[in-house]
Amino acid sequence: MKCYFCQYNLKPNFKEVEHLEKFLSPRKKIVSREKSAVCAKHQRQLTKEIKYARFLALIPYVSYQGQI
């Protein structure tokens, strides 16, 4: 199985939230390389872009658990 970003010739970008959310668990944690099948180079870039998107409030840090 080839890396998602290598296969489609893409780079992780914080503005493409729908692409980044594919690599988050239901609790909004970053999925490991083994589970996401992303190469090491793109996993490092992906982590930086997800963290930057979180900082800009494009992606939540945690999922909503129903507690107010």
CHARMM-style PDB file with segment names, atoms N, HN, CA, C and O in Angstrom:
ATOM      1  N   MET     1       0.854  -1.188   0.000  1.00  0.00      PROA
ATOM      2  CA  MET     1       0.000   0.000   0.000  1.00  0.00      PROA
ATOM      3  C   MET     1       0.894   1.244   0.000  1.00  0.00      PROA
ATOM      4  O   MET     1       1.809   1.361   0.816  1.00  0.00      PROA
ATOM      5  N   LYS     2       0.627   2.146  -0.900  1.00  0.00      PROA
ATOM      6  HN  LYS     2      -0.115   2.051  -1.563  1.00  0.00      PROA
ATOM      7  CA  LYS     2       1.454   3.333  -1.038  1.00  0.00      PROA
ATOM      8  C   LYS     2       0.922   4.480  -0.179  1.00  0.00      PROA
ATOM      9  O   LYS     2      -0.267   4.540   0.132  1.00  0.00      PROA
ATOM     10  N   CYS     3       1.801   5.366   0.189  1.00  0.00      PROA
ATOM     11  HN  CYS     3       2.768   5.318  -0.064  1.00  0.00      PROA
ATOM     12  CA  CYS     3       1.449   6.551   0.976  1.00  0.00      PROA
ATOM     13  C   CYS     3       0.386   7.367   0.244  1.00  0.00      PROA
ATOM     14  O   CYS     3       0.457   7.535  -0.973  1.00  0.00      PROA
ATOM     15  N   TYR     4      -0.602   7.874   0.988  1.00  0.00      PROA
ATOM     16  HN  TYR     4      -0.661   7.738   1.977  1.00  0.00      PROA
ATOM     17  CA  TYR     4      -1.696   8.666   0.416  1.00  0.00      PROA
ATOM     18  C   TYR     4      -1.161   9.886  -0.327  1.00  0.00      PROA
ATOM     19  O   TYR     4      -1.612  10.183  -1.433  1.00  0.00      PROA
ATOM     20  N   PHE     5      -0.213  10.587   0.263  1.00  0.00      PROA
ATOM     21  HN  PHE     5       0.154  10.345   1.161  1.00  0.00      PROA
ATOM     22  CA  PHE     5       0.304  11.820  -0.335  1.00  0.00      PROA
ATOM     23  C   PHE     5       1.217  11.536  -1.518  1.00  0.00      PROA
ATOM     24  O   PHE     5       1.228  12.297  -2.486  1.00  0.00      PROA
ATOM     25  N   CYS     6       1.988  10.445  -1.454  1.00  0.00      PROA
ATOM     26  HN  CYS     6       1.980   9.827  -0.668  1.00  0.00      PROA
ATOM     27  CA  CYS     6       2.833  10.053  -2.591  1.00  0.00      PROA
ATOM     28  C   CYS     6       1.967   9.591  -3.767  1.00  0.00      PROA
ATOM     29  O   CYS     6       2.258   9.897  -4.924  1.00  0.00      PROA
ATOM     30  N   GLN     7       0.913   8.860  -3.458  1.00  0.00      PROA
ATOM     31  HN  GLN     7       0.676   8.611  -2.519  1.00  0.00      PROA
ATOM     32  CA  GLN     7       0.037   8.305  -4.491  1.00  0.00      PROA
ATOM     33  C   GLN     7      -0.641   9.404  -5.305  1.00  0.00      PROA
ATOM     34  O   GLN     7      -0.700   9.321  -6.532  1.00  0.00      PROA
ATOM     35  N   TYR     8      -1.155  10.437  -4.625  1.00  0.00      PROA
ATOM     36  HN  TYR     8      -1.107  10.505  -3.629  1.00  0.00      PROA
ATOM     37  CA  TYR     8      -1.867  11.518  -5.311  1.00  0.00      PROA
ATOM     38  C   TYR     8      -0.999  12.736  -5.566  1.00  0.00      PROA
ATOM     39  O   TYR     8      -1.495  13.766  -6.024  1.00  0.00      PROA
ATOM     40  N   ASN     9       0.292  12.630  -5.274  1.00  0.00      PROA
ATOM     41  HN  ASN     9       0.694  11.794  -4.902  1.00  0.00      PROA
ATOM     42  CA  ASN     9       1.252  13.721  -5.496  1.00  0.00      PROA
ATOM     43  C   ASN     9       0.808  15.011  -4.800  1.00  0.00      PROA
ATOM     44  O   ASN     9       0.773  16.078  -5.412  1.00  0.00      PROA
ATOM     45  N   LEU    10       0.475  14.896  -3.526  1.00  0.00      PROA
ATOM     46  HN  LEU    10       0.504  14.029  -3.029  1.00  0.00      PROA
ATOM     47  CA  LEU    10       0.022  16.031  -2.722  1.00  0.00      PROA
ATOM     48  C   LEU    10       1.007  16.305  -1.599  1.00  0.00      PROA
ATOM     49  O   LEU    10       1.879  15.488  -1.304  1.00  0.00      PROA
ATOM     50  N   LYS    11       0.856  17.460  -0.984  1.00  0.00      PROA
ATOM     51  HN  LYS    11       0.148  18.124  -1.224  1.00  0.00      PROA
ATOM     52  CA  LYS    11       1.576  17.788   0.240  1.00  0.00      PROA
ATOM     53  C   LYS    11       0.531  18.125   1.299  1.00  0.00      PROA
ATOM     54  O   LYS    11      -0.479  18.751   0.978  1.00  0.00      PROA
ATOM     55  N   PRO    12       0.746  17.726   2.550  1.00  0.00      PROA
ATOM     56  CA  PRO    12      -0.195  18.106   3.608  1.00  0.00      PROA
ATOM     57  C   PRO    12      -0.262  19.632   3.733  1.00  0.00      PROA
ATOM     58  O   PRO    12       0.765  20.311   3.748  1.00  0.00      PROA
ATOM     59  N   ASN    13      -1.473  20.150   3.820  1.00  0.00      PROA
ATOM     60  HN  ASN    13      -2.307  19.599   3.807  1.00  0.00      PROA
ATOM     61  CA  ASN    13      -1.670  21.598   3.910  1.00  0.00      PROA
ATOM     62  C   ASN    13      -2.721  21.880   4.970  1.00  0.00      PROA
ATOM     63  O   ASN    13      -3.773  21.240   4.981  1.00  0.00      PROA
ATOM     64  N   PHE    14      -2.454  22.825   5.859  1.00  0.00      PROA
ATOM     65  HN  PHE    14      -1.600  23.345   5.850  1.00  0.00      PROA
ATOM     66  CA  PHE    14      -3.377  23.128   6.952  1.00  0.00      PROA
ATOM     67  C   PHE    14      -4.720  23.654   6.465  1.00  0.00      PROA
ATOM     68  O   PHE    14      -5.709  23.568   7.192  1.00  0.00      PROA
ATOM     69  N   LYS    15      -4.779  24.195   5.257  1.00  0.00      PROA
ATOM     70  HN  LYS    15      -3.975  24.265   4.666  1.00  0.00      PROA
ATOM     71  CA  LYS    15      -6.032  24.744   4.728  1.00  0.00      PROA
ATOM     72  C   LYS    15      -6.986  23.662   4.233  1.00  0.00      PROA
ATOM     73  O   LYS    15      -8.191  23.895   4.139  1.00  0.00      PROA
ATOM     74  N   GLU    16      -6.457  22.478   3.915  1.00  0.00      PROA
ATOM     75  HN  GLU    16      -5.478  22.289   3.991  1.00  0.00      PROA
ATOM     76  CA  GLU    16      -7.284  21.370   3.434  1.00  0.00      PROA
ATOM     77  C   GLU    16      -7.690  20.490   4.613  1.00  0.00      PROA
ATOM     78  O   GLU    16      -7.145  19.405   4.821  1.00  0.00      PROA
ATOM     79  N   VAL    17      -8.652  20.982   5.372  1.00  0.00      PROA
ATOM     80  HN  VAL    17      -9.094  21.863   5.203  1.00  0.00      PROA
ATOM     81  CA  VAL    17      -9.065  20.340   6.619  1.00  0.00      PROA
ATOM     82  C   VAL    17      -9.647  18.946   6.362  1.00  0.00      PROA
ATOM     83  O   VAL    17      -9.434  18.037   7.164  1.00  0.00      PROA
ATOM     84  N   GLU    18     -10.376  18.766   5.259  1.00  0.00      PROA
ATOM     85  HN  GLU    18     -10.549  19.505   4.608  1.00  0.00      PROA
ATOM     86  CA  GLU    18     -10.983  17.465   4.986  1.00  0.00      PROA
ATOM     87  C   GLU    18      -9.918  16.385   4.742  1.00  0.00      PROA
ATOM     88  O   GLU    18     -10.140  15.218   5.064  1.00  0.00      PROA
ATOM     89  N   HSD    19      -8.774  16.763   4.180  1.00  0.00      PROA
ATOM     90  HN  HSD    19      -8.594  17.711   3.918  1.00  0.00      PROA
ATOM     91  CA  HSD    19      -7.676  15.810   4.013  1.00  0.00      PROA
ATOM     92  C   HSD    19      -7.032  15.493   5.363  1.00  0.00      PROA
ATOM     93  O   HSD    19      -6.705  14.338   5.638  1.00  0.00      PROA
ATOM     94  N   LEU    20      -6.853  16.500   6.193  1.00  0.00      PROA
ATOM     95  HN  LEU    20      -7.119  17.438   5.970  1.00  0.00      PROA
ATOM     96  CA  LEU    20      -6.205  16.301   7.491  1.00  0.00      PROA
ATOM     97  C   LEU    20      -7.057  15.445   8.424  1.00  0.00      PROA
ATOM     98  O   LEU    20      -6.521  14.658   9.204  1.00  0.00      PROA
ATOM     99  N   GLU    21      -8.383  15.593   8.350  1.00  0.00      PROA
ATOM    100  HN  GLU    21      -8.819  16.233   7.717  1.00  0.00      PROA
ATOM    101  CA  GLU    21      -9.266  14.857   9.253  1.00  0.00      PROA
ATOM    102  C   GLU    21      -9.261  13.357   8.973  1.00  0.00      PROA
ATOM    103  O   GLU    21      -9.664  12.574   9.833  1.00  0.00      PROA
ATOM    104  N   LYS    22      -8.817  12.945   7.798  1.00  0.00      PROA
ATOM    105  HN  LYS    22      -8.490  13.581   7.100  1.00  0.00      PROA
ATOM    106  CA  LYS    22      -8.688  11.514   7.490  1.00  0.00      PROA
ATOM    107  C   LYS    22      -7.649  10.857   8.395  1.00  0.00      PROA
ATOM    108  O   LYS    22      -7.700   9.649   8.626  1.00  0.00      PROA
ATOM    109  N   PHE    23      -6.722  11.639   8.899  1.00  0.00      PROA
ATOM    110  HN  PHE    23      -6.680  12.620   8.711  1.00  0.00      PROA
ATOM    111  CA  PHE    23      -5.609  11.114   9.687  1.00  0.00      PROA
ATOM    112  C   PHE    23      -5.778  11.407  11.176  1.00  0.00      PROA
ATOM    113  O   PHE    23      -4.800  11.417  11.924  1.00  0.00      PROA
ATOM    114  N   LEU    24      -7.015  11.647  11.603  1.00  0.00      PROA
ATOM    115  HN  LEU    24      -7.809  11.640  10.995  1.00  0.00      PROA
ATOM    116  CA  LEU    24      -7.332  11.846  13.013  1.00  0.00      PROA
ATOM    117  C   LEU    24      -8.280  10.753  13.484  1.00  0.00      PROA
ATOM    118  O   LEU    24      -9.132  10.291  12.725  1.00  0.00      PROA
ATOM    119  N   SER    25      -8.132  10.346  14.721  1.00  0.00      PROA
ATOM    120  HN  SER    25      -7.440  10.721  15.338  1.00  0.00      PROA
ATOM    121  CA  SER    25      -9.031   9.348  15.306  1.00  0.00      PROA
ATOM    122  C   SER    25     -10.362  10.039  15.645  1.00  0.00      PROA
ATOM    123  O   SER    25     -10.458  11.264  15.574  1.00  0.00      PROA
ATOM    124  N   PRO    26     -11.389   9.256  16.013  1.00  0.00      PROA
ATOM    125  CA  PRO    26     -12.658   9.894  16.424  1.00  0.00      PROA
ATOM    126  C   PRO    26     -12.521  10.872  17.586  1.00  0.00      PROA
ATOM    127  O   PRO    26     -13.332  11.784  17.745  1.00  0.00      PROA
ATOM    128  N   ARG    27     -11.484  10.670  18.396  1.00  0.00      PROA
ATOM    129  HN  ARG    27     -10.825   9.929  18.267  1.00  0.00      PROA
ATOM    130  CA  ARG    27     -11.223  11.598  19.511  1.00  0.00      PROA
ATOM    131  C   ARG    27     -10.280  12.722  19.122  1.00  0.00      PROA
ATOM    132  O   ARG    27      -9.809  13.473  19.976  1.00  0.00      PROA
ATOM    133  N   LYS    28     -10.008  12.833  17.833  1.00  0.00      PROA
ATOM    134  HN  LYS    28     -10.391  12.224  17.139  1.00  0.00      PROA
ATOM    135  CA  LYS    28      -9.189  13.896  17.250  1.00  0.00      PROA
ATOM    136  C   LYS    28      -7.702  13.797  17.597  1.00  0.00      PROA
ATOM    137  O   LYS    28      -6.998  14.806  17.623  1.00  0.00      PROA
ATOM    138  N   LYS    29      -7.233  12.587  17.860  1.00  0.00      PROA
ATOM    139  HN  LYS    29      -7.805  11.767  17.839  1.00  0.00      PROA
ATOM    140  CA  LYS    29      -5.804  12.350  18.066  1.00  0.00      PROA
ATOM    141  C   LYS    29      -5.175  11.993  16.725  1.00  0.00      PROA
ATOM    142  O   LYS    29      -5.831  11.400  15.869  1.00  0.00      PROA
ATOM    143  N   ILE    30      -3.921  12.347  16.541  1.00  0.00      PROA
ATOM    144  HN  ILE    30      -3.388  12.829  17.236  1.00  0.00      PROA
ATOM    145  CA  ILE    30      -3.218  12.037  15.294  1.00  0.00      PROA
ATOM    146  C   ILE    30      -2.949  10.535  15.240  1.00  0.00      PROA
ATOM    147  O   ILE    30      -2.417   9.956  16.187  1.00  0.00      PROA
ATOM    148  N   VAL    31      -3.319   9.915  14.129  1.00  0.00      PROA
ATOM    149  HN  VAL    31      -3.751  10.386  13.359  1.00  0.00      PROA
ATOM    150  CA  VAL    31      -3.165   8.474  13.953  1.00  0.00      PROA
ATOM    151  C   VAL    31      -1.703   8.163  13.614  1.00  0.00      PROA
ATOM    152  O   VAL    31      -1.040   8.935  12.922  1.00  0.00      PROA
ATOM    153  N   SER    32      -1.218   7.036  14.105  1.00  0.00      PROA
ATOM    154  HN  SER    32      -1.756   6.408  14.667  1.00  0.00      PROA
ATOM    155  CA  SER    32       0.171   6.642  13.876  1.00  0.00      PROA
ATOM    156  C   SER    32       0.413   6.260  12.419  1.00  0.00      PROA
ATOM    157  O   SER    32      -0.527   6.040  11.656  1.00  0.00      PROA
ATOM    158  N   ARG    33       1.678   6.188  12.052  1.00  0.00      PROA
ATOM    159  HN  ARG    33       2.442   6.367  12.672  1.00  0.00      PROA
ATOM    160  CA  ARG    33       2.079   5.818  10.688  1.00  0.00      PROA
ATOM    161  C   ARG    33       1.600   4.438  10.312  1.00  0.00      PROA
ATOM    162  O   ARG    33       1.200   4.209   9.171  1.00  0.00      PROA
ATOM    163  N   GLU    34       1.635   3.511  11.255  1.00  0.00      PROA
ATOM    164  HN  GLU    34       1.960   3.697  12.182  1.00  0.00      PROA
ATOM    165  CA  GLU    34       1.236   2.140  10.969  1.00  0.00      PROA
ATOM    166  C   GLU    34      -0.241   2.058  10.582  1.00  0.00      PROA
ATOM    167  O   GLU    34      -0.610   1.288   9.695  1.00  0.00      PROA
ATOM    168  N   LYS    35      -1.071   2.838  11.237  1.00  0.00      PROA
ATOM    169  HN  LYS    35      -0.771   3.464  11.958  1.00  0.00      PROA
ATOM    170  CA  LYS    35      -2.510   2.812  10.960  1.00  0.00      PROA
ATOM    171  C   LYS    35      -2.886   3.647   9.747  1.00  0.00      PROA
ATOM    172  O   LYS    35      -3.805   3.291   9.009  1.00  0.00      PROA
ATOM    173  N   SER    36      -2.186   4.751   9.534  1.00  0.00      PROA
ATOM    174  HN  SER    36      -1.439   5.040  10.133  1.00  0.00      PROA
ATOM    175  CA  SER    36      -2.539   5.648   8.433  1.00  0.00      PROA
ATOM    176  C   SER    36      -1.861   5.270   7.121  1.00  0.00      PROA
ATOM    177  O   SER    36      -2.282   5.729   6.059  1.00  0.00      PROA
ATOM    178  N   ALA    37      -0.817   4.442   7.174  1.00  0.00      PROA
ATOM    179  HN  ALA    37      -0.475   4.069   8.037  1.00  0.00      PROA
ATOM    180  CA  ALA    37      -0.063   4.006   5.983  1.00  0.00      PROA
ATOM    181  C   ALA    37       0.524   5.193   5.216  1.00  0.00      PROA
ATOM    182  O   ALA    37       0.452   5.249   3.988  1.00  0.00      PROA
ATOM    183  N   VAL    38       1.100   6.134   5.954  1.00  0.00      PROA
ATOM    184  HN  VAL    38       1.158   6.088   6.951  1.00  0.00      PROA
ATOM    185  CA  VAL    38       1.750   7.306   5.362  1.00  0.00      PROA
ATOM    186  C   VAL    38       3.249   7.145   5.566  1.00  0.00      PROA
ATOM    187  O   VAL    38       3.684   6.645   6.603  1.00  0.00      PROA
ATOM    188  N   CYS    39       4.038   7.563   4.587  1.00  0.00      PROA
ATOM    189  HN  CYS    39       3.684   7.968   3.744  1.00  0.00      PROA
ATOM    190  CA  CYS    39       5.495   7.451   4.708  1.00  0.00      PROA
ATOM    191  C   CYS    39       6.001   8.421   5.784  1.00  0.00      PROA
ATOM    192  O   CYS    39       5.294   9.346   6.183  1.00  0.00      PROA
ATOM    193  N   ALA    40       7.231   8.194   6.243  1.00  0.00      PROA
ATOM    194  HN  ALA    40       7.806   7.443   5.920  1.00  0.00      PROA
ATOM    195  CA  ALA    40       7.802   8.971   7.347  1.00  0.00      PROA
ATOM    196  C   ALA    40       7.895  10.460   7.016  1.00  0.00      PROA
ATOM    197  O   ALA    40       7.599  11.310   7.855  1.00  0.00      PROA
ATOM    198  N   LYS    41       8.303  10.762   5.800  1.00  0.00      PROA
ATOM    199  HN  LYS    41       8.544  10.071   5.119  1.00  0.00      PROA
ATOM    200  CA  LYS    41       8.446  12.160   5.374  1.00  0.00      PROA
ATOM    201  C   LYS    41       7.110  12.897   5.470  1.00  0.00      PROA
ATOM    202  O   LYS    41       7.041  13.995   6.023  1.00  0.00      PROA
ATOM    203  N   HSD    42       6.052  12.293   4.932  1.00  0.00      PROA
ATOM    204  HN  HSD    42       6.108  11.401   4.483  1.00  0.00      PROA
ATOM    205  CA  HSD    42       4.749  12.947   4.944  1.00  0.00      PROA
ATOM    206  C   HSD    42       4.096  12.908   6.324  1.00  0.00      PROA
ATOM    207  O   HSD    42       3.295  13.786   6.644  1.00  0.00      PROA
ATOM    208  N   GLN    43       4.421  11.912   7.149  1.00  0.00      PROA
ATOM    209  HN  GLN    43       5.072  11.199   6.889  1.00  0.00      PROA
ATOM    210  CA  GLN    43       3.883  11.871   8.507  1.00  0.00      PROA
ATOM    211  C   GLN    43       4.407  13.055   9.314  1.00  0.00      PROA
ATOM    212  O   GLN    43       3.655  13.656  10.081  1.00  0.00      PROA
ATOM    213  N   ARG    44       5.678  13.396   9.154  1.00  0.00      PROA
ATOM    214  HN  ARG    44       6.289  12.908   8.531  1.00  0.00      PROA
ATOM    215  CA  ARG    44       6.238  14.566   9.853  1.00  0.00      PROA
ATOM    216  C   ARG    44       5.566  15.850   9.387  1.00  0.00      PROA
ATOM    217  O   ARG    44       5.209  16.697  10.206  1.00  0.00      PROA
ATOM    218  N   GLN    45       5.390  15.998   8.074  1.00  0.00      PROA
ATOM    219  HN  GLN    45       5.680  15.309   7.409  1.00  0.00      PROA
ATOM    220  CA  GLN    45       4.722  17.192   7.535  1.00  0.00      PROA
ATOM    221  C   GLN    45       3.270  17.241   7.992  1.00  0.00      PROA
ATOM    222  O   GLN    45       2.758  18.301   8.353  1.00  0.00      PROA
ATOM    223  N   LEU    46       2.614  16.090   7.974  1.00  0.00      PROA
ATOM    224  HN  LEU    46       3.030  15.229   7.681  1.00  0.00      PROA
ATOM    225  CA  LEU    46       1.210  15.992   8.369  1.00  0.00      PROA
ATOM    226  C   LEU    46       1.013  16.417   9.816  1.00  0.00      PROA
ATOM    227  O   LEU    46       0.074  17.148  10.133  1.00  0.00      PROA
ATOM    228  N   THR    47       1.895  15.960  10.688  1.00  0.00      PROA
ATOM    229  HN  THR    47       2.657  15.367  10.431  1.00  0.00      PROA
ATOM    230  CA  THR    47       1.809  16.322  12.105  1.00  0.00      PROA
ATOM    231  C   THR    47       1.939  17.829  12.302  1.00  0.00      PROA
ATOM    232  O   THR    47       1.180  18.424  13.068  1.00  0.00      PROA
ATOM    233  N   LYS    48       2.886  18.440  11.622  1.00  0.00      PROA
ATOM    234  HN  LYS    48       3.503  17.957  11.000  1.00  0.00      PROA
ATOM    235  CA  LYS    48       3.056  19.896  11.725  1.00  0.00      PROA
ATOM    236  C   LYS    48       1.825  20.641  11.231  1.00  0.00      PROA
ATOM    237  O   LYS    48       1.376  21.598  11.860  1.00  0.00      PROA
ATOM    238  N   GLU    49       1.284  20.199  10.103  1.00  0.00      PROA
ATOM    239  HN  GLU    49       1.649  19.421   9.592  1.00  0.00      PROA
ATOM    240  CA  GLU    49       0.115  20.877   9.519  1.00  0.00      PROA
ATOM    241  C   GLU    49      -1.130  20.701  10.396  1.00  0.00      PROA
ATOM    242  O   GLU    49      -1.919  21.635  10.535  1.00  0.00      PROA
ATOM    243  N   ILE    50      -1.314  19.516  10.987  1.00  0.00      PROA
ATOM    244  HN  ILE    50      -0.673  18.757  10.873  1.00  0.00      PROA
ATOM    245  CA  ILE    50      -2.454  19.297  11.887  1.00  0.00      PROA
ATOM    246  C   ILE    50      -2.333  20.184  13.114  1.00  0.00      PROA
ATOM    247  O   ILE    50      -3.314  20.789  13.547  1.00  0.00      PROA
ATOM    248  N   LYS    51      -1.135  20.266  13.676  1.00  0.00      PROA
ATOM    249  HN  LYS    51      -0.338  19.775  13.325  1.00  0.00      PROA
ATOM    250  CA  LYS    51      -0.932  21.103  14.858  1.00  0.00      PROA
ATOM    251  C   LYS    51      -1.155  22.576  14.541  1.00  0.00      PROA
ATOM    252  O   LYS    51      -1.698  23.311  15.366  1.00  0.00      PROA
ATOM    253  N   TYR    52      -0.741  23.015  13.356  1.00  0.00      PROA
ATOM    254  HN  TYR    52      -0.300  22.418  12.686  1.00  0.00      PROA
ATOM    255  CA  TYR    52      -0.955  24.404  12.956  1.00  0.00      PROA
ATOM    256  C   TYR    52      -2.442  24.671  12.716  1.00  0.00      PROA
ATOM    257  O   TYR    52      -2.945  25.735  13.075  1.00  0.00      PROA
ATOM    258  N   ALA    53      -3.146  23.713  12.113  1.00  0.00      PROA
ATOM    259  HN  ALA    53      -2.737  22.848  11.821  1.00  0.00      PROA
ATOM    260  CA  ALA    53      -4.596  23.861  11.898  1.00  0.00      PROA
ATOM    261  C   ALA    53      -5.335  23.913  13.231  1.00  0.00      PROA
ATOM    262  O   ALA    53      -6.311  24.650  13.370  1.00  0.00      PROA
ATOM    263  N   ARG    54      -4.880  23.141  14.205  1.00  0.00      PROA
ATOM    264  HN  ARG    54      -4.087  22.543  14.093  1.00  0.00      PROA
ATOM    265  CA  ARG    54      -5.469  23.212  15.547  1.00  0.00      PROA
ATOM    266  C   ARG    54      -5.236  24.586  16.163  1.00  0.00      PROA
ATOM    267  O   ARG    54      -6.145  25.160  16.762  1.00  0.00      PROA
ATOM    268  N   PHE    55      -4.034  25.111  16.020  1.00  0.00      PROA
ATOM    269  HN  PHE    55      -3.295  24.644  15.533  1.00  0.00      PROA
ATOM    270  CA  PHE    55      -3.682  26.426  16.559  1.00  0.00      PROA
ATOM    271  C   PHE    55      -4.577  27.514  15.964  1.00  0.00      PROA
ATOM    272  O   PHE    55      -4.966  28.454  16.658  1.00  0.00      PROA
ATOM    273  N   LEU    56      -4.899  27.380  14.676  1.00  0.00      PROA
ATOM    274  HN  LEU    56      -4.582  26.617  14.113  1.00  0.00      PROA
ATOM    275  CA  LEU    56      -5.766  28.353  14.002  1.00  0.00      PROA
ATOM    276  C   LEU    56      -7.251  28.062  14.195  1.00  0.00      PROA
ATOM    277  O   LEU    56      -8.096  28.755  13.629  1.00  0.00      PROA
ATOM    278  N   ALA    57      -7.573  27.045  14.988  1.00  0.00      PROA
ATOM    279  HN  ALA    57      -6.887  26.482  15.447  1.00  0.00      PROA
ATOM    280  CA  ALA    57      -8.952  26.644  15.312  1.00  0.00      PROA
ATOM    281  C   ALA    57      -9.716  26.143  14.082  1.00  0.00      PROA
ATOM    282  O   ALA    57     -10.935  26.302  14.004  1.00  0.00      PROA
ATOM    283  N   LEU    58      -9.011  25.542  13.128  1.00  0.00      PROA
ATOM    284  HN  LEU    58      -8.021  25.413  13.191  1.00  0.00      PROA
ATOM    285  CA  LEU    58      -9.670  24.911  11.990  1.00  0.00      PROA
ATOM    286  C   LEU    58     -10.083  23.481  12.341  1.00  0.00      PROA
ATOM    287  O   LEU    58     -11.052  22.949  11.799  1.00  0.00      PROA
ATOM    288  N   ILE    59      -9.330  22.870  13.257  1.00  0.00      PROA
ATOM    289  HN  ILE    59      -8.543  23.302  13.698  1.00  0.00      PROA
ATOM    290  CA  ILE    59      -9.600  21.520  13.752  1.00  0.00      PROA
ATOM    291  C   ILE    59      -9.623  21.595  15.272  1.00  0.00      PROA
ATOM    292  O   ILE    59      -8.768  22.253  15.863  1.00  0.00      PROA
ATOM    293  N   PRO    60     -10.588  20.932  15.923  1.00  0.00      PROA
ATOM    294  CA  PRO    60     -10.591  20.952  17.395  1.00  0.00      PROA
ATOM    295  C   PRO    60      -9.464  20.096  17.968  1.00  0.00      PROA
ATOM    296  O   PRO    60      -9.005  19.148  17.331  1.00  0.00      PROA
ATOM    297  N   TYR    61      -9.028  20.440  19.169  1.00  0.00      PROA
ATOM    298  HN  TYR    61      -9.402  21.210  19.687  1.00  0.00      PROA
ATOM    299  CA  TYR    61      -7.999  19.653  19.852  1.00  0.00      PROA
ATOM    300  C   TYR    61      -8.570  18.320  20.333  1.00  0.00      PROA
ATOM    301  O   TYR    61      -7.894  17.294  20.264  1.00  0.00      PROA
ATOM    302  N   VAL    62      -9.809  18.332  20.818  1.00  0.00      PROA
ATOM    303  HN  VAL    62     -10.359  19.165  20.874  1.00  0.00      PROA
ATOM    304  CA  VAL    62     -10.467  17.124  21.320  1.00  0.00      PROA
ATOM    305  C   VAL    62     -11.891  17.063  20.763  1.00  0.00      PROA
ATOM    306  O   VAL    62     -12.446  18.073  20.330  1.00  0.00      PROA
ATOM    307  N   SER    63     -12.473  15.855  20.782  1.00  0.00      PROA
ATOM    308  HN  SER    63     -12.022  15.034  21.133  1.00  0.00      PROA
ATOM    309  CA  SER    63     -13.841  15.701  20.300  1.00  0.00      PROA
ATOM    310  C   SER    63     -14.797  16.091  21.432  1.00  0.00      PROA
ATOM    311  O   SER    63     -14.436  16.054  22.608  1.00  0.00      PROA
ATOM    312  N   TYR    64     -15.988  16.454  21.062  1.00  0.00      PROA
ATOM    313  HN  TYR    64     -16.281  16.484  20.107  1.00  0.00      PROA
ATOM    314  CA  TYR    64     -17.022  16.819  22.030  1.00  0.00      PROA
ATOM    315  C   TYR    64     -17.577  15.566  22.661  1.00  0.00      PROA
ATOM    316  O   TYR    64     -18.031  14.673  21.946  1.00  0.00      PROA
ATOM    317  N   GLN    65     -17.557  15.469  23.978  1.00  0.00      PROA
ATOM    318  HN  GLN    65     -17.188  16.194  24.559  1.00  0.00      PROA
ATOM    319  CA  GLN    65     -17.972  14.260  24.680  1.00  0.00      PROA
ATOM    320  C   GLN    65     -19.368  14.366  25.293  1.00  0.00      PROA
ATOM    321  O   GLN    65     -19.799  13.447  25.990  1.00  0.00      PROA
ATOM    322  N   GLY    66     -20.075  15.453  25.051  1.00  0.00      PROA
ATOM    323  HN  GLY    66     -19.725  16.199  24.485  1.00  0.00      PROA
ATOM    324  CA  GLY    66     -21.431  15.594  25.584  1.00  0.00      PROA
ATOM    325  C   GLY    66     -21.495  16.174  26.983  1.00  0.00      PROA
ATOM    326  O   GLY    66     -22.581  16.262  27.555  1.00  0.00      PROA
ATOM    327  N   GLN    67     -20.381  16.567  27.544  1.00  0.00      PROA
ATOM    328  HN  GLN    67     -19.499  16.495  27.079  1.00  0.00      PROA
ATOM    329  CA  GLN    67     -20.350  17.158  28.875  1.00  0.00      PROA
ATOM    330  C   GLN    67     -20.321  18.672  28.757  1.00  0.00      PROA
ATOM    331  O   GLN    67     -19.529  19.235  28.001  1.00  0.00      PROA
ATOM    332  N   ILE    68     -21.183  19.314  29.504  1.00  0.00      PROA
ATOM    333  HN  ILE    68     -21.827  18.857  30.118  1.00  0.00      PROA
ATOM    334  CA  ILE    68     -21.218  20.793  29.454  1.00  0.00      PROA
ATOM    335  C   ILE    68     -20.646  21.357  30.740  1.00  0.00      PROA
ATOM    336  OT1 ILE    68     -20.581  22.575  30.905  1.00  0.00      PROA
TER     337      ILE     68
END
